[in-house]
Amino acid sequence: MAHEDDDLLFLNPQIQELITAGCPLDVVYLTSGDGGQPYNRSPYAKSRELGVIAAYAAMAGTGQHTVAQTITVDRHNIASFSLRERPEIRLSFFRLPDGLPTGKGSSTYRHQSLLKLFRGEISSITAVDSRGRYTEQSLIATINGLARRWKSERIRTLDFDNAFFGHAYTQGADHSDHGVTARYFRMAGFPLQLRGGIIAYRGYPMSLLPENLAPERAQVKQQIFETYLHTVRCLDPHCSAPHSITAPYRNWMHRQYSRPQQHSRPGTIISAMGTPERCLEVTNKLPGTVERAVRTARCNGGSPQLWHRSPAGQWQSRTAHGSCLTAASFPHVSPCDSNALDQRWRMAPGGQLVSGERCLIQDDPARRAPRLHLGPCLPVGPENSWLWRP
């Protein structure tokens, strides 16, 4: 999760049902959800941790007593708390700075944000409690290490497909921390080939979709969120502060939407980046040549997106007749030549399209300048993986 309520807003009542079924849960929060308030001088971020612990205790039907420990992965220390009466339920906190909805970050923490880290605008990000400093690579490795340590079978996270970031009142936008956190969890989990897969849940924009929770499920979801909210607003146990929720939050109480899983389509090469699915397609001729450019575009079943894979490992375009996918200095199609090494591709077990020592890569649309290009085959991730079905 990105913040200490995202699971209650966007994944519940799924979480409640898992807890009721006795499933072990390891919940990881990347940011402190500080909202720009200083961690050492304001109780806000700490109250959010206490609030989410109270919410999980309520879902488990236990007291709020926890067992605290520090988990160390690759020399990074992570604060972790398990419910004393249900030790298989564990909440862990990286406490990175809240990036704010658009990803600009707060002046309190030198405008650091996960989005800036993802786009390469900063080289590292430091936790608000000064317990850790992460590069993108070390952050992914630490999440991956936790999943390996806990022998995770499935990852449930936020929406890693939406690349439009903003406030809850901006139609179609999601919080930048939601989108980037989800991407990092997907990147960390992708090489593990988890039995249960990686499931994404819609964030802010699910309010645009119809209500899909039965009244009794929505009521339970709201009660759990109000437990969290009361703790955040009222650290004194005798406090009677109101815990009413505002309009966007009321909308989320009646909804829970997971993203659809990707499916291969006959004759198409689909980027593993997510939904809506994007297919490799032939487009305009390159100036002064018989070659044509390639790109990814929303899958539509059109002939520019259809390919035939020859026994020699060539990908032949169904629309640019006699032309094959060519690596060279950049991906394009050129006249098929059985002797051309840069037209020989192999599909690796992880889904990479490999030419020589390089792989075909479609950058995530949330990157600073996303493009289709050739690059490293490792680490295995959604950007360098593809789906194919003859």
N, C-alpha and C positions, 0 to 999 in steps of 0.2 A: 504494500500500500504506500501511497504518498503521504497522507496525513492521518492523524489519529481520529478519524470518523468516516473515512472513505468506505471502509468495509461495511459499516453500519448503514450507510446511505445507499451504496450501489451494489453490494453483494448480498446483503440480507434481503429476505429470510433464508437464503441458501446456507449461511453460516449457522444460523439457529438449528436448521435441520441436520447439519453435519454433527453439531455438538450433541443434539438429542440422540442421534444414532450412535454416539460413543466414539466418533472418529477422532484421531489425534490431529491437532492443528498447531502449526507453527506460523505465527503471523508476524510479518516483518514490515516495519514502517521506515521509509527512507528519510523523510524530513521530520523536523520537530513540530511542524505546523505552527511556527512561532508568530506568523503574521507580521514580522518585522519588529516584534518586541524583544528586548534583550533577555537572553535565557537566564543570566545570573541575577538580574534585577527585577524581573517580572515573573509572577507565578503562572502565567498563561500556558506556556508550553508544558510545564510540569503537570498542570491541572488536566491537560488533554490526555496525558499518559494515564493519570489516575482515573479519568473519566472512561477511557476505553477499557481499562482493567475492570472497573465497576460494571460496565456493560457486558463483558464476557462472563463475569461472575454471575450476573443476573441470568444470562442465557444458559449457564451451566447449573444454575440453582444452588450455588455455593456461596460461602462467604468471600470477602474480598482479600483475604490474607494471601500473600504471594511468597514465593521463594525466589530471592534475587540472586543472580549470578552474572559474571562477565564472561562472554563467549569470545574467544580469540581465534580469528581466522586470518592467516597470512599477515600476522603482526598487527591486525586491526582489532580493537576491543569494542564489543557491542554490548550494551546494557540489555539484560534479558530477565523476564519475570514469568514464572509459571504459577498457576493457581495451586495452592497447597492441597486442596481437596480433589483437584483434577489436574495432576502434573503433566498430563499429555496435552494440555492447552498452554501454549507458551507464546508470549508477546515480546518481541525484540525491537530495539530502537536504535537506528543509526544516528539520529539527531542532526541531520544535515539542514542547512538553512532553507526556510520556506522561500520558494522562488517567486511567489505571488502569481496571480492568474496569467499574466502575459509573459512571465519569465524574466522580467527585468530585475528581480531581486530587490532587497531592501538596503537602504543606506547603513542600517545597523550591522549588516554583514558584508559590507563592501560590494553590494549588488551581485553577490554570487547566486547562481541558480543552477538547477539540474539542466535546464534548457541550454544555458550558455556552455555548460560542460559538454553536452551532447553535440552542440554546433561548433565546438572547438574554439569558442571565444574566451574561455579560461582553460588552463591546463589541469587545474585541480580544484577541489572544493573541500572546505574544512568544517567539521562538525561544530555546532554552536556551543557544545560543552568542552570543545578543544580536545576531545578524546581521539579524534582520528582525522586524517587528511587523505583524500582519495583522488586519484586520476580516474579517467573513465575505465581504463583497463583494470585497475585494482578494485574498483567498485564492482564491476561485473564478476571478477574473479572471487571476490568475497561473497557475493550472493550465491555464486555457483558452489563455493565451498560449503556454505550453510546447507544448501540443498543436498549435496553429497553426504554431509555429516548426518543429516536427519533422514537420509534415504527417502527423500520426497518422491511420491508417486504422481503428483499432479500439482501444477501451479495455477492458482486463480488470481488474477490481477485486474488492473483497470484497462482502459481502452488504448491499445497500442496502434490503432489504425487512424484515429482522428489526428490530423496535423494542423488543425485550426484552433489556436489557443486564445483564451480570453476569459472574461467574467461570466458568471452564471446567467446574467441578464442579456448577454450577447448571443443571439440565436445561432445554434449550431456549434458554439465554441465550448471547449473543455479547458480545465485548468492545466497550465503547462506542466505542473508537477505530476498530474495524473498521467498525461501522455508519455512523459519521459521516464517516469518510474516504471510504467508498464513495459516500455521498450527495453529498459535495462533488465527487468525480470525475464522478458522473453529471450533476450540475448544470452542471459546467464543459463536459462533452462534449455535452450534450443539444442546444444550439443549433447544433453543428457538423454534425449529421446525418451522422455518420461512416459510410463505406461498410460497414464491418464491424460497426457497432453498438457497444453497451456491454454487456459480459458480466459478470455477477455470479457469484461463487463462494461457496458456503456456508463459514462459519467453524466455530467451536466445535461447533454443533449437528449437524454432519455425522457426528459419532461415533454419533448415534442411528440413522443409516441403515446399510444393509448394506454390507459391504466390496465394493468394485467395481473394485479394481485387481488385475490378474493378479500373481502372486507376483514375477515378474521385474521388473515396473514398480514395485511397492512396494519391492523391494530397492534399486533405483536411487534412488528417492526418499529412502529412509532413508540411503543412503550420502552423498548430497549434503547432507542435513540434518546428518549427523554431521560433515561437513567444516566446516560453519558452526559447529557446537557446539564443536568442538575449538578453533577460533580464538578464540571468545568466552571459553572457560574457560582458554585456554593461550596467552597472547601470546608467551611464550618459545618459539622453534621447537624447543627440546630438551625441552620440557615433556612429561610423560607422564600428565597428568591424565585420568581416565576420562571417556568421553563417552557414557555410557549415557543412554537417554532414558526418561522416566517414562510411566506408563500412558496419560494422555490423548494424549500425543504419539505413542505407539505406535499408538493407534487411528487417528490422522490419517494415519499412513504408508500405510495400506491403503485410503485413500479420496480421491476428488476428485469434487466435485459442483458443477456449475454450476446457477444458477437457471434455470427455464424462461422462455422469452421470452413476452411478452404477445401475445395474439391477439384481434382484434375478434370480436364475436358478433352475429349478425343482430338488429337492432332494439334493441340496448343501447348505452348511453353509458358507456364504461369509463374510469375514471381511469387516467392514465399512470403513477401512482405505483408500480406493480409487481405482484408476485404475493404471496399469492393475489389474483386480480383483483377489483376493487371496482367495482360498477355503481351508477349513479345510480338511485335508486328513490323512489317516492312512499310516504309513511308517514302518520302520524296527521293528523287534521283539526286546524287551528289553532283555539283556543278562540273561540267566538262568531262564526265566519265559515264560509263555504263553501270556504275555501282549505285546502290541505293542505301539510304540510311535505315537504321532500325531504332526502335524505341519501345517502351512499354506503354500501353494504354488500356483503358477499361475494356475488359473482355466483352466482345459483341458477337462472336461467331463468324465475323467476316473473313473473306479469303486472305486479306493481308496478315491475318493472325494464324493461318494454318501452315503447318510444316510437315514434311516427311523425313523420317530418319533413315538414311541408307545404311546398308550393312558395313560400309567403309567408315561410318561415323560422321557423315556429312548431314547437315540439316538443310534440306532443300525447301525453298519457299514455294508455296502453292500459287502465289500470285505473280511473283517475279520469276517467270519460267526460266529454268536453266541457271538460276542463281542460288548460291549457298551462303549460309552464315559464315562470316570470315572474321577472324580475330585481328590479325595485323596490329597496327598501332591503336586502332579503335574498332569497336564492333560495327559491322555493316554487312551487306550482302554483295557478292561479286560473282562473275561467271564461275560455275562449278568446274573445278579442276581436280581430278582424282589424285594428282601428285602434290597438291598444295597442302603443306603441313598445317597451315593456319586455318584450314577448313575441316580439320579432323578434331572432333570433340568426343569426349566421353562423359557419361553421367556417373558421377561418383556416388557411393552408397548414401552419403548425406544429402544428395540432391544437387551438388554443385555441377555446373557445366564447365568442364575443364578443357582448355586448349593449351598444350604444352605444360607450362608450370603456372599458368594464370587461370583465373575463373571469371565468369561473367557476373558482374555485380550491378544490381539496381539499388542505388542509394535510397535510404528512407526519405520519404517526402518531407519529413521534419528537419532534415539536415539543412545546413546553410545554403548549399547550391547542389541539390540532388541531380544525379545524372546516371546514365547507363554507361558502364565502362568496364575495363578489364583490370583485375587486381589480385591481391593475395587470396589464396584458398582457405587460409586459416586466420583467425578462428572460424569454425563453422557457425553460420548465423543466418537469419532470414534474408539479409541483404545479398548473400552470395549463394542462395539456394533456390531451386526451381522445381516445379511439378510438371511431369510429362506423362501423357497416356497416348499410345499410338491410335 
